[in-house]
Amino acid sequence: MSPRGRRLAVTALATLAPVLVWLVTDPLLGHRPRVTDGEETLDLGGAPVAVAALLASLCGWALLAALERFGVRRARAVWTGAAGVVLALSFLPFLGGGMDGGTRASLALMHLAVAAVLIPGLAGGSPETRTATARG
């Protein structure tokens, strides 16, 4: 599989992963993730979860591609560190109010599901890519 095809597959799986978590929490367990901000309540459905995961995955892919394109030394290591920082920062909103414990847990699992697929999937690369990088 080409590096582009592999990254496309990883992006698709990273988009699907949090939707699977949502399917367990909302339809199966009956707990709809909700975030309240003052008077407004946002019900998180499957489509917004998928769109957010897709956007995060595409941003990650774009950053990695830019680092590689501009010849950043150890681009994958730099990208992996950046991805770890972004994951850690994504948990900051859980410290505030506006959501119950079930919503916090399900959202945290969704964030971890995306990261568990995306970080090793994009940073790993294919053997051909690693060999070409080692030579160049």
N, C-alpha and C positions, 0 to 999 in steps of 0.2 A: 504494500500500500504506500502511496506517495505521502510525503510529510503533510501536504495540504489535505489530502483525504483523511489522514489520521487525525489531524487537528479538527477537521469538520466533524468527524465521528465523535471525538471527545466533547466538542461543543454541544452536539445533539444530546449526548448522554448527560452532560452537566445541566442541560435544560430540563431533561426528563426527571432527573434525580429528586429535586425538591417537589415536583408534582406528585411523585410517588409518596413522599412523606405527607403531602397535603391530602392525598387520597386516603391514607390511613387515619389521619387526625380528623378530617372533616366528615366525609361520607361514612366511613366505617365506625369511627369512635364517637361521632356526633359532636365534636367540638370544633366549631368554626372559629378560626383565628380572627380576632377583632382587635383593632387599635382605635382607642378613643383619644381625640384631641379636643378637649373642651366640650363643645356641643355636638361635634361631628364624630360619627363612628364609621370606620372603614372596615368593611368585611373583606377579608382576603380570600378570593376564590382561586381556582386553578389557573385561569388565564393570566391574572396579574403575577402570580408566582412564576409561571413559565416565562413571561416577558421579562421580568426582573432577572431571572437566571440567564436568559439568553443574552440580555444586554451586558451583564457582568462577564459572561463567557467571551463575548465578542471583544469587549474592552481588554480582557486579559490576553486574548490571542493577538490583538492589535499591538499591545505593548511589547509582547514577546517578539513579534515580527519586526517591529521598529528597532528593538535592541539588536536583533540579529542583523538586520539590514545595514545599520550604521556601524557594524563591526565592534560593538561593545564587547570587550573581553569578558569571557565567562557570562555571556548573556543569559543563559538558563539559570545560573546561580543567582544572578542579580534579580531576574524575574521571580524566582522562587522566593527570595527574601521579600520582594515587594508584595507578592501574593499573600505571604504570611502576615505582613503588616496590614494589608487591606482586610484580611479575614479578622484579625484582632480588632480593628477599628469598626468592623461591621457589627460587633457585639455591644458597642457603646450605647446604642439606643435602648437596649434591654435594661439598662440601669435606671432609666426614667420611668415615669408612670404611664398610665393609659392602656395597660394590657394586663391580663391576668396571668397566672403561672402557666396555665396550659398553652396560652398563646406564645409566651416566652419560650417554652420548651419546644413547641412545634417550629417556631421561627428559627431557633438555634439549631435544631436538627436540619432544617432546610439549608441554612448557611453552611453547616458542616458537610451536608450531602453534596452541594455544589463544589466545595473545596476538595472533598475527597476524590472527586472525579477529575476536576480541572487541574489541580496542582500537579499530581503525578502524570496525568495524561498529556498536558502540554509541555511540562518541563522534561519529561522522559525522552521524547523524540524517538525516532526509529533508529535501528542499528546503522543504516546507511548514512543517516544524518550525523550520528555521532562519529563515525569513521571519517566522513568528509570534514567535519569540524576539527578533528584531531590532526588531520593532515594539513589543513589550511591555517 
